[in-house]
């Protein structure tokens, strides 16, 4: 099981979760991404990120709300195909 970042992170990018992650598994590209992503291959399931998130955007994979379930795949897919994930995020939450 891994942790997943969901839609409340879009356009927030607070990075408190990045600061507490002991394995640096939370990533984004500044100026390119509208949210942060957890690498499921690097995440050690420590849970440090979840309480650090100011917008309650981080869940364990098993606890991701049904309406946010697409983000489980998007977090993993970002590490293989950033452009597709960025387009999907823009579909979910069109830029202002």
C-alpha positions, 0 to 999 in steps of 0.5 A: 500500500502507498499514499496518494495525493488527490485533487485538493492539492491542485493549485496549492502545492504547499510542500509541507508533505515534501519537507517531512517525507523521509525518502523524498518520494513526493515530486513535481516540476515547478512551473509545469505541474499544478499538484504534487505526486507520490511515487508508489515505488519509493513510498515506504508507507510511513504516513508522515505526509498525511498529517502535514498536508494542510488541505487533507489531500493525502490518503492511504491507497485503501482510503482514497475516496471513491470520487478521487480514485482516479488520482491513485492511477495518476500519481503512479502514471506521472512517473512514466508519462507526465504530459498525459497526467498534466492533461488529465489534471487540467480536464479534472480542474480546468486552469483559471 
